[in-house]
Amino acid sequence: QMQLVQSGGGLVQPGGSLRLTCAPSGGTFARKLVGWFRQAPGKQREFVAAISWTGDTTQEADSVKGRFTISRDNARDAVYLHMNNLRSEDTAMYYCALTPSWRGLQGDANEYTNWGQGTQVTVSA
């Protein structure tokens, strides 16, 4: 069973930046779509961004457009979430996830088959 290993995250001041990384263990991201989701305490999990296998198609939630960018390096078999101009409302546990389906670009978590362990992002002064 392939696992997704996340790194990055932490505590940052409002307006700051962070980069999250997601990489496979025991498998590969080849020909798979990868997405990022987040869940804040007391709130439902929400879609953040997703990227196609080739990287030429991405989708971001309206709440992060213009601030977050998803990218991937297939040579390194890794996907990144670049987060800029962070706000307090971005505070959440962030999860990467994997799907073989193009429907993953629509942000439906049910389409995703493998999930990372989660990494905490806290935006606070």
Stockholm file with secondary structure:
# STOCKHOLM 1.0

chainA/1-125         QMQLVQSGGGLVQPGGSLRLTCAPSGGTFARKLVGWFRQAPGKQREFVAAISWTGDTTQEADSVKGRFTISRDNARDAVYLHMNNLRSEDTAMYYCALTPSWRGLQGDANEYTNWGQGTQVTVSA
#=GR chainA/1-125 SS CCEEEEEECEEECTTCCEEEEEEEESSCCTTCEEEEEEECTTSCCEEEEEECSSSSCEEECTTTTTTEEEEEETTTTEEEEEECSCCGGGCEEEEEEEESSGGGGGTCGGGCCEEBCCEEEEECC
#=GC SS_cons         CCEEEEEECEEECTTCCEEEEEEEESSCCTTCEEEEEEECTTSCCEEEEEECSSSSCEEECTTTTTTEEEEEETTTTEEEEEECSCCGGGCEEEEEEEESSGGGGGTCGGGCCEEBCCEEEEECC
//
